[in-house]
């Protein structure tokens, strides 16, 4: 038993399954101070008006008394010169004093006349000082209340947790992780694997990636006192026993699936059936002592190599009775598949451990890998069926037959075992496999794979502006007309009469001129403006493919089921986050966000989570507003 050691990795081994952490911005819960700042008041208008009124006659009121007093004094002195020319010096002094007194008296009257102005000014200044002081005091009190509110908001927000655990939905037994890099996979294995060890107990981990990504997870298990067993194939193939305990039918099914793959043509079906029958007959001869070495020896016997020490004479005789000559080519093909695994389980190590890792080396061939994958999946199914296993992690499941994965998934579902599958690409087997549980999407650099992943997440309807029409027009009419006319009338009459030698003469003339002139000006202006837009219903991705292509190494999009709907969560999978403050190992139950009118940073939802679909009765609108865009701050900038 390993001795537990303290360290950052050991912090991850806390009960409760978690894929990573979701950042929940606590600043979105800050509320603004809604009290309006005080506004400066004004002095009464009557006081200003009084000062202005007294200001208007100030010079006049000051000059009249002063000039009057000085003028009267001057007149007294002039009168003394003209009338009382013989005044004694004392009289002149008296007259001068009287003149100066009158002048002084005029000045005093002038001052008294403007005394209301000075008093009004002083009252206005006092009122202004009081208004300014009241405003400064109100501003100080308001600022103090605002700071107290901000301090209370800061203290409340400072106590909130920022990072909450991202967990699979209840009832889901399988998690498919698609895409990503080796760094991202190692981080997910460390975080999720550590939580699975602490929550579900023993784990079986198979790594087909060839990168040995379980290094940090084994360190975590060792640091927490758990036993670890790591076997590398094909280097340590003799220590790995995948066949013992399998029935003849199970071994035959596994071999046939590995040989024929997923081909479904009629000719392949016939060959599949013939190979299955032939292998079943061979395995019945070898049962119950089934091993790859004995199976290969049986195939050698049937291909005219009878000397095989792994078989008894009776077994060789029975095998020779089965081997028809027309099956020689078929036997050679099966032999070519089985021969790379001849040493499998020859030196078995049956020690049990809390964490058992089977890691593919970089020197394994494709044929050997294909057969090993199916054998290992069959072995995993047997472990689930007959042993107590808490979780199974399969890294690099791209090449595993989807039917084998579906059978293993169904078995894990029945036995309540957590199954975690890592797919490097979203193609072929992965396309036929994902969706059996929850899906976590990591970086998918290929645009086709990113588009297929976006199709998997789903699309939604949205109304957008499809056409915008703006029209600006106008008309202007300006008319000027001038009319001018003139009429001249001239006439006259003359008469002459003579009789009785009286002569009379009358001469009458008249002349008239009429002129008229008129000018008419008319002007009309008109402007018209129209602004029209039309909406179009579009069907677009909830998560754009470009987002999936630009995900950082330590990030994934978790498509999580919520009832009969689903939600997309932006999850960070950096193990170093466990050392941060305000981090929870449990999912957060976040309170509702404040109303946008009250919030410092208005928001209707946390940006790290977007509802893709929500179940609602037919004929009714969904109760949850559908989000059609994903904004992941900081993502896609690397």
Buried (B, 14 or more C-beta within 10 A) or exposed (E): EEEEEEEEBBBBBBEEBBBBBBBBBBBBBBBBBEEEEBEEEEBEEEBBEBBEEBEEEBEEBBEBBBEBBBBBBEEBBEEBEEEEEEBEEEEBEEBBEBBEEBBBBBBEBBBEBBEBBEEBBEBBEEBBEEBEEEBEEBBEEBEEEBEEBBEEBEEEBEEBBBBBBBBBBEEBBBBBBBBBBBBBBBBBBBBBBBBBBBBBEBBBBBBBBBBBBBBBBBBBBBBBBBBBBBBBBBBBBBBBBBBBBBEBEBBBBBBBBBBBBEEEEEEEEEBBEEBBEBBBBBBEBBEEEBBBBBBBBBBBBBBEEBEBEBBEEEBBEBBEEBBEEEBEEBBEEBBEBBBBBBBBBBEBEEEEBBBBBBBBEEEBEEBBBBBBBBBBBBBBBBBBEEEEBBBBBBBBBBBBBBEBBEBBBBBBBEBEBBBBBBBBBBBEBBBBBBEBBBBBBBBBEBEEBBBBBBEBBBBBEBEEEEEEEEEEEEEEEEEEEEEEEEEEEEEEEEEEEEEEEEEEEEEEEEEEEEEEEEEEEEEEEEEEEEEEEEEEEEEEBBBBBEBBBBBBBBBBBBBBBBEEBBBBBBBBBBBEBBEEEEBBBEBBEBEEBBEEEEBBEEBEEBBBBBBBBBEEEEEEEEEBEBBBEBEBEEBBEE
